[in-house]
Amino acid sequence: MNFEYYNPKSMEELLNVLDNLRNYYFLAGGTDIVVKMKDKIVSPQNIVDLNDVQELKGISSEEDHLNIGPLATHTEIEESDLVKKYAYVLAEAAAQVGSPQIRNIGTVGGNIGNASPAADTVPALLVLDTTVQIESKNHKEEKNLLDIFKGPGKTFLTEGQVITKLKVRSIKEGEGAAFVKMGKRKALAISVINCAVWLRVDKDEIVEVRIAFGSVAPTPIRLLEVEKWLKGQKAEDDVFKQAAQMAQDAIKPIDDIRSTAEYRSTTAASLVYQGLKTALQRAREEVGNE
Ligand SMILES: Cc1cc2nc3c(=O)[nH]c(=O)nc-3n(C[C@H](O)[C@H](O)[C@H](O)COP(=O)(O)OP(=O)(O)OC[C@H]3O[C@@H](n4cnc5c(N)ncnc54)[C@H](O)[C@@H]3O)c2cc1C
C-alpha cells in the first residue's frame, strides 16, 4: 500500500488539505476503509486522518435535536445519556454493530460515508429525520440524510467535502421508535435486513410515522407510501398488519451471499409489524427509555 498520509489538527487545516486534494479517503475508525485497502477494493493515493480534528467529535443537545460529531463511535453513541434519552433508537442500532472491538473504533460518520445499504445506524438516523452538515473550504450546507446516498458504496459527496455534523431530531412525548435487525449470527453479523420505525400518536391516532429499511435496495430507503397510508389511521394491530403487508409489497430486495430476496421480503413484513408495535408501546410511556 502506497499513499500520502495527512493528519490535520483542526477544521481549518482539514478544509485546506481537502481543497487541493484528489483521490483520497478519510480515515475515521478505519474498520471499513482499511479492510477495503487490504483487500485491494480501493487503492487511494491519499489518506486524510480525521481523528485529531476535535470539532468532529462529541454529542450535545440543542432545542429539539442532538448534535452528533461524525467521529462519535458506536460505543459512545450506545452509552451516551443524551442519545439514550432523546434518540434511543439510534443507541439501539449502534449497539447492534459488529463486535465490541468494532463498536469501540467504528464511527457513525464512517457508517454513513461507507454507504453500505446494510449500515445499521442509517435507518435509525433516517427515522429521526437526520440532517447532515457538509463542509468544504468555502461552503457549508445541510442535506437530509436520505439525499446523501447514491448507490452501494457511493455517496453524493464531492471531492473537498466532509461530513462535519449530524443533527438528529429528539424523540418527544407522544413519540416512540424502535430498531429491529435480522442478521445471520448474533455477533459480527452484517444485517441481512434492518428496519427502524418512528411514530407520533395522539390518543389512538397515528399523527406522523417514518419507516426506514436497510439491505432491501441499493441504498437505505424510507417507505414513503406506507408512511402516507398510515397517517391518520388508528394505532392498532390490524392497521399494523396491513402496513406490514404493504411494506413487503413495496420493497424489491435481491438475492446475495447473505440472504435471498424471498426471505428478505417476508422478514420485512414482520420487522415493520414488530417495529410499529414496539414504537407505539414506547410512545405511550414516558419520554426516554433508559
Ligand atoms: C468485522 C466487521 C463487522 C462489522 N459489522 C457491522 C455491523 O454489524 N453493522 C454495520 O453497520 N457495520 C458493520 N461493519 C462496518 C463498519 O464497522 C461500520 O460501517 C463503521 O461504522 C465504519 O466506521 P469507521 O469509522 O471505521 O469508518 P472508516 O473505515 O474510517 O471510513 C469508512 C468510509 O467513510 C468515509 N468517511 C469517514 N468519515 C467521514 C466523514 N466525516 N465525512 C465523509 N466521509 C467519511 C471514508 O472516506 C470511508 O469511505 C463491520 C465491519 C467489520 C470489519
The ligand as an ORCA input file, in Angstrom:
! r2SCAN-3c Opt
* xyz 0 1
  C     -15.871     -7.394     11.364
  C     -16.753     -6.240     10.981
  C     -18.077     -6.247     11.375
  C     -18.919     -5.181     11.039
  N     -20.223     -5.213     11.442
  C     -21.056     -4.188     11.109
  C     -22.421     -4.210     11.510
  O     -22.909     -5.120     12.170
  N     -23.187     -3.161     11.131
  C     -22.698     -2.100     10.408
  O     -23.447     -1.168     10.103
  N     -21.396     -2.067     10.022
  C     -20.568     -3.084     10.341
  N     -19.259     -3.048      9.935
  C     -18.783     -1.943      9.101
  C     -18.067     -0.786      9.848
  O     -17.556     -1.185     11.097
  C     -19.007      0.416     10.051
  O     -19.525      0.840      8.805
  C     -18.322      1.595     10.753
  O     -19.285      2.472     11.268
  C     -17.394      2.370      9.824
  O     -16.856      3.455     10.557
  P     -15.290      3.801     10.534
  O     -15.119      4.981     11.418
  O     -14.469      2.609     10.838
  O     -15.126      4.206      9.001
  P     -13.821      4.287      8.103
  O     -13.431      2.924      7.670
  O     -12.772      5.131      8.747
  O     -14.417      5.075      6.837
  C     -15.432      4.483      6.058
  C     -15.805      5.398      4.881
  O     -16.462      6.573      5.340
  C     -15.798      7.736      4.851
  N     -15.881      8.737      5.933
  C     -15.477      8.568      7.215
  N     -15.729      9.695      7.924
  C     -16.292     10.587      7.062
  C     -16.760     11.924      7.197
  N     -16.710     12.602      8.361
  N     -17.252     12.539      6.095
  C     -17.331     11.883      4.908
  N     -16.910     10.603      4.724
  C     -16.396      9.963      5.801
  C     -14.379      7.290      4.498
  O     -13.821      8.074      3.471
  C     -14.631      5.848      4.050
  O     -15.019      5.828      2.693
  C     -18.394     -4.093     10.277
  C     -17.043     -4.078      9.899
  C     -16.224     -5.145     10.233
  C     -14.774     -5.111      9.817
*
